[in-house]
Amino acid sequence: MKKIKLIIEQTMMVSFMVLCYVSIYGLLALRPLNYTFDWYIPGSIVLASFICSLLTVFFLYPDDEGKDSPALSYTLRIVAHFILLYIIIMAFGHLCHWYHGTFGFILTSIIYVIIYLGSWVGTLMIFRHDEKIISEALENIRDDD
């Protein structure tokens, strides 16, 4: 159940961030060129976000959570995760025409890094919030005893 919650949270967070990017990109880069978005763009963004969320949950949150993995192993998984998600996003971007030309490719790559970092910050905030709720519940139980 925890993995399903993570998948849903990641999908919503990444979809929101990517849709914000597409809106800004549309205003700055596509509008002056009189390009318009096709009807399938929002759906393709949500699908790409869902695939990235699945990869994130199963790649970075393995079933053996109780075991401590070496720092080097975790760092390598993060680097591999970053690269795999970049490939997925750029492939979706190319196939679904999220960007046009070299400038669009570069801008999409830069925004990908910003969204990737933002997703880490958002996930950290969600975990801290959950920890706070759990800590408050434990304190209430202790106070009752």
Backbone as a ProteinNet text record, in pm:
[ID]
protein_1_A
[PRIMARY]
MKKIKLIIEQTMMVSFMVLCYVSIYGLLALRPLNYTFDWYIPGSIVLASFICSLLTVFFLYPDDEGKDSPALSYTLRIVAHFILLYIIIMAFGHLCHWYHGTFGFILTSIIYVIIYLGSWVGTLMIFRHDEKIISEALENIRDDD
[TERTIARY]
82	0	86.4	201.7	291.3	345.7	376.2	428.2	322	198	90.1	75.2	81.8	74.7	189.8	310.2	425.9	409.3	357	336.5	237.9	128.9	28	84.3	154	211.4	314.7	401.4	504.3	440	340	274.1	210	139.5	74	176.6	281.9	381.8	456.2	501	576.7	486.4	363.4	271	246.7	225.1	203.6	325	444.5	565.8	587.9	563.1	582.2	477.4	354	251.4	284.2	341.2	387	497.1	591.7	698.4	641.5	550.3	494.5	422	354	285.4	385	491.1	593.3	663.5	698.2	762.9	671.8	543.4	448	440.9	442.7	436.9	565.4	679.3	806.6	858.1	842.9	905.5	806.3	692	601	505.2	466.1	368.9	421.8	546.3	596.7	603.6	613.5	621.2	483.7	379.9	241.3	216.5	291.8	265.2	151.5	77.9	-26.3	-4.5	-62	-49.8	-155.1	-115	-210.3	-290.8	-404.8	-496.3	-435.2	-338.6	-284.8	-169.3	-124.1	-8.4	-31.9	-140	-157.9	-162.3	-229.7	-234.8	-98.4	-19.8	114.2	203.2	181.8	258.9	223.6	95.8	54.3	104.8	98.5	148.4	299.2	373.5	517.8	547.4	472	490.7	461.3	356.9	323	434.2	486.1	595.7	718.5	748.7	862.4	839.4	715.7	683.6	700.3	653.9	672.5	820.5	898.6	1042	1104.5	1061.1	1115.2	1086.2	962	923.6	993.5	999.2	1059.7	1211.3	1266	1411	1474.8	1413	1473.2	1416.2	1300.3	1238.7	1220.7	1329.5	1319.6	1244.6	1211.8	1137.1	1216.9	1348.6	1432.9	1466.2	1361.4	1380.2	1446.3	1428.8	1485.7	1636.9	1692.5	1836.5	1899.8	2011.6	2084.3	2171.9	2155	2238.8	2358	2470.7	2588.7	2561.5	2627.8	2606.9	2642.4	2747.1	2787.8	2680.4	2620.9	2514.9	2395.1	2357.3	2243.1	2274.7	2395.2	2435.8	2433.3	2480.9	2477.7	2334.7	2246.3	2105.3	2042.9	2079.4	2026.6	2076.5	2203.1	2258.2	2191.3	2177.8	2110.6	1964.1	1898.7	1760.4	1748.7	1837.2	1838.6	1851.7	1943.3	1967.4	1848.5	1794.4	1679.3	1557.2	1530.3	1417.5	1440.6	1564	1596.3	1567.1	1604.6	1578.6	1427.8	1353.3	1207.8	1145.5	1181.4	1122.4	1158.9	1282.3	1322.6	1261.4	1243.2	1177.2	1030.5	961.4	823.1	817.8	911.9	915.5	932.2	1016	1037.8	915.8	864.5	751	622.1	603.7	478.4	493.8	607.1	633.1	618.7	680.7	679	772.5	871.9	969.3	1000.4	1053.5	1087.9	1230.5	1310.4	1445.8	1544	1664.9	1774	1747.3	1694.7	1663.9	1563	1462.1	1362.2	1421.8	1512.1	1579	1661.1	1736.9	1821.2	1735.2	1631.8	1543.3	1472.5	1429.3	1364.1	1462.8	1587.1	1688.7	1713	1720.5	1741.7	1622.3	1503.2	1383.1	1371.6	1416.7	1415.1	1495.9	1614.2	1699.2	1627.7	1564.4	1491.6	1376.5	1302	1189.3	1240.4	1350.8	1407.3	1443.6	1512.9	1549.4	1424.8	1327.3	1203.1	1127.2	1132.6	1066.7	1131.8	1263.8	1333	1293.4	1287	1247.5	1104	1014.1	874.3	858.7	931.9	926	977.3	1085.4	1137.1	1033.2	964.3	861.7	747.1	707.4	600.9	644.3	767.8	816.3	824.5	871.9	881.2	742.9	647.4	510.5	454.3	476.3	429.2	496.4	627.3	699	644.2	610.3	555.4	421.1	337.1	206.2	224.3	316.5	342.2	397.4	489.8	547.2	441.1	352.1	244.8	150	121	33.4	99.5	230	300.9	304.2	322.6	324.2	186	80.3	-54.9	-79.7	-27.6	-42.5	34.8	156.7	237.1	169.7	110.5	43.7	-76.8	-146.6	-262.7	-222.8	-103.5	-57.1	-15.5
-119	0	125.4	118	232.7	267.2	163.8	189.7	251.7	210.6	269.1	417	447.9	587.5	667.6	612.1	680.4	703.3	602.9	616.7	729.4	732.9	837	974.2	986.6	1115.8	1162.6	1071.2	1107.4	1148.6	1074.6	1105.8	1243.7	1272	1402.6	1515.1	1495.7	1600	1625.3	1520.1	1536.3	1587.9	1538.9	1588.2	1737.3	1780.1	1922.3	2003.3	1957.2	2031.5	2034.2	1924.1	1919.3	2004.5	2000.7	2085.1	2232.9	2268.9	2407.4	2439.9	2347	2368.3	2387.6	2300.7	2309.2	2441.8	2487.1	2615.8	2729.9	2729.3	2834.2	2823.5	2702.2	2681	2726.4	2696.5	2739.4	2890.1	2957.5	3104	3165.9	3111.3	3172.5	3131.1	3004.9	2955	2927.3	2869.5	2828	2938.1	3022.4	3126.8	3221.7	3269.9	3358.6	3291.3	3158.6	3084.3	3039.8	3076.2	3040.5	2889.8	2816.7	2674.9	2660	2553.3	2523	2381.6	2353.4	2220	2128.2	2007.7	1907.1	1857.3	1796.8	1751.5	1646.2	1568.9	1457.7	1497.8	1620.1	1662.7	1643.1	1695.2	1674.1	1526.2	1444	1301.1	1235.3	1276.7	1219.2	1259.9	1379	1424.5	1339.9	1316.3	1235.7	1091.7	1036.8	900.6	893	990.3	992.3	1004.8	1087.8	1103.2	973.1	902.7	774.5	671.7	663.8	569.4	605.7	734.7	778	746.9	760.8	729.9	581.2	497.5	353.1	319	374.2	348.9	398.1	513.9	570.3	481.2	440.5	361.3	226	159.8	26.4	31.2	144.2	155.7	211.5	311.2	376.1	328.8	261.9	212.4	61.2	-12.9	-158.9	-222.5	-350.7	-423.9	-444.2	-444.2	-466.8	-334.2	-258.3	-127.2	-135.1	-242.7	-255.4	-265.4	-312.9	-330.3	-199.1	-165.2	-45.6	-80.8	-5.7	-28.5	65.3	24.3	110.4	243.6	348.5	482.1	485	413.8	411.4	346.5	238.4	170.4	263.5	334.4	425.9	541.6	593.9	703.1	656.9	537.2	484.4	465.1	420.9	406.7	541.2	645.2	778.5	828.4	809.4	851.8	774.9	643.9	563.2	605.6	635	681.9	812.5	905.9	1034.3	1013.8	927.5	902.5	831.8	730.1	657.9	748.1	829.8	921.9	1024.9	1069.6	1164.9	1102.5	978.7	909.1	897.2	860.8	847.4	981.4	1086.5	1218.1	1269.6	1256.1	1307.4	1224.5	1094.7	1011.4	1052.4	1069.4	1117.7	1255.4	1340.6	1474.6	1473	1384.2	1373.1	1313.2	1204.4	1137.2	1219.2	1293.9	1368.7	1517.3	1553.6	1691.4	1793.1	1762.9	1858.4	1973.9	1950.6	2054.1	2047.6	2157.9	2166.7	2217.1	2148.2	2193.8	2180.7	2229.7	2220.7	2306	2426.5	2513.6	2446.9	2385.9	2316.5	2199	2126.4	2013.1	2060.2	2167	2219.7	2272.5	2348.1	2402.7	2290.6	2189.3	2075.6	2003	1990.6	1926.7	2005.9	2137.5	2222.2	2212.8	2221.3	2212.5	2074.7	1969.9	1835.7	1833.2	1894	1896.6	1971.3	2083.6	2160.6	2078.5	2011.4	1928.4	1810.5	1750.6	1637.8	1681.3	1793.7	1844.6	1883.8	1945.6	1982.7	1861.5	1752.4	1629	1573.7	1581.9	1537.7	1623.9	1754.2	1843.9	1815.3	1798.9	1768.7	1637.3	1536.2	1406	1416.9	1491.2	1512.7	1580.9	1679.5	1750.3	1656	1570.1	1473.4	1377.5	1325.6	1233.6	1301.7	1425	1497	1521.2	1553.6	1574	1444.9	1333.4	1203.9	1169.3	1196	1168.8	1253.9	1379.1	1468.4	1415.9	1371.8	1317.4	1193.4	1106.2	984.5	1020.1	1115.7	1156.6	1215	1297.9	1355.8	1247.5	1150	1040.4	960.2	933.8	860.5	940.5	1071.2	1154.6	1153.6	1157.8	1151.9	1020.4	913.2	782.1	778.3	835.1	838.4	923.3	1036.6	1124.4	1055.6	974	903.3	799.3	742.4	640	710
0	0	0	70.6	78	-61	-139.6	-274.5	-364.4	-348.2	-427.9	-392.8	-263.5	-220.3	-279.6	-277.5	-334.6	-484.7	-554.3	-699.1	-727.5	-653.7	-675.9	-642.5	-529.6	-491.9	-593.7	-635.5	-733.8	-866.1	-910.3	-1037.2	-1031.4	-923.6	-912.1	-906.3	-827.5	-811.7	-942.6	-1007	-1131	-1241.9	-1250.1	-1352.5	-1336.4	-1212.8	-1188.7	-1231.9	-1194.2	-1228.4	-1379.5	-1446.9	-1591.7	-1662.7	-1616.1	-1677	-1657.9	-1543.1	-1524.3	-1624.1	-1641.7	-1739.8	-1879.8	-1918.7	-2053.6	-2073.4	-1971.3	-1981.2	-2001.2	-1922.3	-1935	-2070.3	-2110.1	-2240.2	-2353.6	-2340.9	-2443.4	-2455.1	-2341.5	-2343.9	-2397.9	-2357.6	-2394.7	-2532.2	-2565.9	-2688.2	-2801.5	-2770.1	-2876.4	-2920.7	-2829.3	-2864.2	-2972.4	-2960.4	-3066.5	-3204.2	-3204.7	-3330.7	-3380.2	-3306.7	-3338.8	-3338.1	-3255.9	-3236.7	-3136.6	-3148	-3050.7	-2998.5	-2883.3	-2825.4	-2884.3	-2913.8	-2959.1	-2840.1	-2868.2	-2764.5	-2672.4	-2721.1	-2642.3	-2550.3	-2556.6	-2477.2	-2326.2	-2268.1	-2122.4	-2083	-2162.5	-2132.9	-2142.5	-2240.3	-2253.8	-2137.1	-2083.2	-1967.2	-1845	-1823.8	-1708.9	-1725	-1846	-1870	-1845.6	-1894.9	-1871.3	-1722.4	-1652.7	-1508.4	-1434.8	-1477.8	-1415.5	-1437.3	-1558.2	-1585.8	-1503.6	-1494.9	-1413.5	-1266	-1219.2	-1079.6	-1050.9	-1142.7	-1125.4	-1116.8	-1208.5	-1208.8	-1077.9	-1031.2	-906.8	-788.2	-773.7	-656.9	-656.2	-769	-771.5	-780.5	-821.6	-835.6	-708.9	-648.1	-531.4	-398.5	-400.4	-277.5	-288.6	-278	-293.9	-177.2	-194.7	-92.2	36.4	25.5	143.2	211.5	248.9	309.6	446.5	515.2	647.8	646.3	538.8	529	484.1	545	503.2	383.3	276.3	159.2	168.1	113.3	117.6	46.7	93.8	37.6	-110.7	-150.9	-291.9	-377.6	-328.6	-402	-421.3	-315.7	-325.1	-419.3	-413	-502.6	-647.8	-674.1	-811	-858.8	-769.3	-807	-839.4	-765	-792.9	-928.2	-956.9	-1086.2	-1199.7	-1183.3	-1286.2	-1299.9	-1189.1	-1189.8	-1267.8	-1241	-1310.9	-1461.7	-1501.6	-1644.7	-1709.2	-1643.1	-1699.1	-1714.5	-1612.7	-1623.3	-1733.2	-1747.6	-1854.3	-1991.3	-2007.8	-2134.7	-2158.8	-2055.4	-2069.3	-2106.5	-2034	-2058.5	-2197.4	-2235.3	-2366.5	-2479.6	-2456.9	-2557.9	-2572.7	-2458.6	-2464.5	-2529.9	-2493.7	-2550.7	-2700.9	-2748.4	-2892.9	-2963.4	-2908.2	-2971.4	-2966.9	-2859.2	-2841.2	-2873.4	-2925.9	-2969.9	-2857.2	-2742.3	-2632.8	-2661.5	-2744.1	-2777	-2926.2	-2977.5	-3119.2	-3132	-3208.4	-3239.6	-3125.1	-3151.9	-3055.9	-2932.5	-2953.4	-2840	-2746.8	-2802.4	-2722	-2647.5	-2712.8	-2648.9	-2529.3	-2549.1	-2441.4	-2327.1	-2360.4	-2258	-2182.2	-2251.2	-2186.9	-2094.7	-2136.3	-2052.3	-1924.5	-1936.8	-1819.2	-1725	-1782.1	-1699.9	-1635.2	-1704.9	-1646.7	-1517.4	-1519.2	-1399.9	-1286.8	-1319.1	-1218.1	-1160.7	-1247.7	-1201.6	-1119.1	-1160.5	-1086	-944.3	-933.5	-801	-721.1	-787.5	-720.9	-670	-743.9	-700	-574.2	-566.6	-445.8	-327.2	-347.1	-238.5	-196.4	-293.5	-263.2	-189.2	-231	-164.2	-21.1	-1.9	133.4	221.8	166.3	243.1	280	187.4	216.2	326.5	318.4	421.5	557.9	559.9	687.2	746.2	661.4	708.9	767.1	697.1	748.1	880.1	891.2	1016	1130.1	1100.4	1202.7	1252.8	1160.8	1200	1286.5	1248.6	1326.2	1464	1470	1598.7	1690.3	1635.4	1716.2	1767.2	1683.8	1726.9	1838.1	1825.3	1931.2	2060.8	2052.4	2172.8	2239.2	2159.4	2216	2286.9	2232.1	2295.5	2426.7	2426.6	2550.3	2656.6	2613.8	2709.6	2772.9	2697.4	2749.5	2853.5	2834.5	2929.9	3057.6
[MASK]
+++++++++++++++++++++++++++++++++++++++++++++++++++++++++++++++++++++++++++++++++++++++++++++++++++++++++++++++++++++++++++++++++++++++++++++++++

